[in-house]
Amino acid sequence: SSLMLLQLLSRGVTFALNQALARLASPAVFGTASIQFELLSSTILFLSREGVRNALLRAKSDPG
């Protein structure tokens, strides 16, 4: 039950922060922050996938 309460509280806080952000930030600032966040998350995902891909390639080409 404590995990359910923690998840409910976490979602409530996230919802409240999103509502505050949507009401307080201007569309230009919100758009700029959204683009920068998207670039950051795409870069992190690309770098992590590259590491896994290289590790798999090394594991497959390793003869012993």
C-alpha positions as CSV (number, residue, x, y, z in Angstrom):
1,S,0.0,0.0,0.0
2,S,2.9,2.3,0.6
3,L,4.1,1.8,-2.9
4,M,0.7,2.7,-4.3
5,L,0.7,5.9,-2.1
6,L,4.2,6.8,-3.3
7,Q,3.1,6.4,-6.9
8,L,0.0,8.4,-6.4
9,L,1.9,11.1,-4.7
10,S,4.6,11.2,-7.4
11,R,2.0,11.5,-10.2
12,G,0.2,14.2,-8.3
13,V,3.4,16.2,-7.8
14,T,4.3,15.8,-11.5
15,F,0.8,16.9,-12.5
16,A,0.9,20.0,-10.3
17,L,4.4,21.0,-11.6
18,N,3.3,20.5,-15.2
19,Q,0.2,22.7,-14.6
20,A,2.3,25.4,-12.9
21,L,4.8,25.3,-15.8
22,A,2.1,25.6,-18.4
23,R,0.5,28.5,-16.7
24,L,3.6,30.5,-15.7
25,A,5.9,30.0,-18.7
26,S,5.4,31.9,-21.9
27,P,5.0,29.8,-25.1
28,A,8.4,30.9,-26.4
29,V,10.3,29.9,-23.2
30,F,8.3,26.7,-23.0
31,G,9.2,25.8,-26.6
32,T,12.8,26.6,-26.2
33,A,13.1,24.5,-23.1
34,S,11.2,21.7,-24.8
35,I,13.6,21.7,-27.8
36,Q,16.6,21.7,-25.5
37,F,15.3,18.9,-23.4
38,E,14.5,16.8,-26.6
39,L,18.0,17.4,-27.9
40,L,19.5,16.3,-24.5
41,S,17.4,13.2,-24.2
42,S,18.1,12.2,-27.8
43,T,21.8,12.7,-27.3
44,I,21.8,10.6,-24.1
45,L,19.8,7.8,-25.9
46,F,22.1,7.8,-28.9
47,L,25.2,7.6,-26.7
48,S,23.8,4.8,-24.6
49,R,22.7,2.8,-27.7
50,E,26.1,3.3,-29.3
51,G,27.9,1.8,-26.3
52,V,25.6,-1.2,-26.3
53,R,26.0,-1.6,-30.0
54,N,29.8,-1.5,-29.8
55,A,29.8,-3.9,-27.0
56,L,27.7,-6.4,-28.9
57,L,29.9,-6.0,-32.0
58,R,33.0,-6.7,-29.9
59,A,31.4,-9.7,-28.2
60,K,30.3,-11.3,-31.6
61,S,33.8,-10.8,-33.2
62,D,35.7,-12.1,-30.2
63,P,36.8,-15.7,-31.2
64,G,37.4,-17.0,-27.8
